[in-house]
Amino acid sequence: MATKKVTITLDESLVEALADAAAEEGIPVSRLVASAAERELRLRAGRAVVQEWQTEHGSFTPEEVASARAEMAAADAEALGGPEASAA
């Protein structure tokens, strides 16, 4: 994958927090920032798909939203080995 060096301006405290987080993970700060940017772009794409679906089919009902949230929480708990994993 090709890379490109860019310059960005961030608050000093954010840079320090990023440096600490990257050090804890044993990765360069640039990789941590790139991962966060990639995650943001995936979230934006997901929101666009949901908006497109709702435009075509109508808004989700509160029940549908609650059901989806419960399914996501259960999947997260299973994947992360949280307390919901044993209850599922």
C-alpha positions in Angstrom: 0.0 0.0 0.0 1.3 3.4 -0.9 1.6 5.9 1.9 1.8 9.7 1.9 3.2 11.9 4.6 0.9 14.7 5.6 1.0 17.4 8.2 -1.9 17.9 10.6 -2.4 20.2 13.6 -3.7 18.7 16.8 -4.1 19.9 20.4 -1.0 19.1 22.5 -3.0 17.1 25.0 -4.5 15.0 22.2 -1.0 14.3 20.7 0.2 13.2 24.2 -2.8 10.9 24.7 -2.3 9.5 21.2 1.4 8.9 21.9 0.6 7.1 25.1 -2.1 5.0 23.5 0.2 4.1 20.6 3.0 3.2 23.0 0.6 0.9 25.0 -0.3 -0.9 21.8 3.3 -1.0 20.5 2.4 0.8 17.3 3.5 4.1 15.7 1.2 7.1 16.3 0.6 7.3 12.6 -0.9 3.8 12.6 -3.1 4.7 15.5 -4.3 7.9 13.7 -4.8 6.0 10.4 -6.9 3.3 12.2 -9.1 6.0 13.7 -9.5 7.7 10.4 -10.4 4.4 8.7 -12.9 3.6 11.4 -14.5 7.1 10.9 -14.8 6.5 7.2 -16.4 3.1 7.8 -18.9 4.6 10.2 -19.8 7.4 7.7 -20.3 4.8 4.9 -22.5 2.7 7.3 -24.6 5.8 8.2 -25.0 6.6 4.5 -26.3 3.1 3.8 -28.7 3.3 6.7 -29.9 6.7 5.5 -30.4 5.4 2.0 -32.4 2.4 3.2 -34.6 4.5 5.4 -35.2 7.0 2.6 -36.4 4.1 0.4 -38.3 2.1 3.1 -39.1 4.5 5.9 -37.5 5.1 9.3 -36.8 2.3 11.7 -39.3 1.9 14.5 -38.2 2.2 18.1 -38.7 -1.6 18.4 -36.5 -2.3 15.5 -33.8 0.0 16.9 -34.0 -1.6 20.3 -33.8 -5.1 18.7 -30.8 -4.1 16.6 -29.0 -2.6 19.7 -29.7 -5.8 21.7 -28.3 -8.0 18.9 -25.2 -5.8 18.6 -24.6 -5.8 22.3 -24.9 -9.6 22.4 -22.5 -10.0 19.4 -20.0 -7.6 21.0 -20.2 -9.5 24.3 -19.7 -12.8 22.6 -16.7 -11.5 20.6 -15.2 -9.8 23.6 -16.0 -12.5 26.2 -18.1 -10.1 28.2 -20.9 -10.9 30.7 -23.6 -11.2 28.0 -21.6 -14.0 26.3 -22.6 -16.6 28.9 -26.2 -15.3 29.0 -26.7 -15.7 25.2 
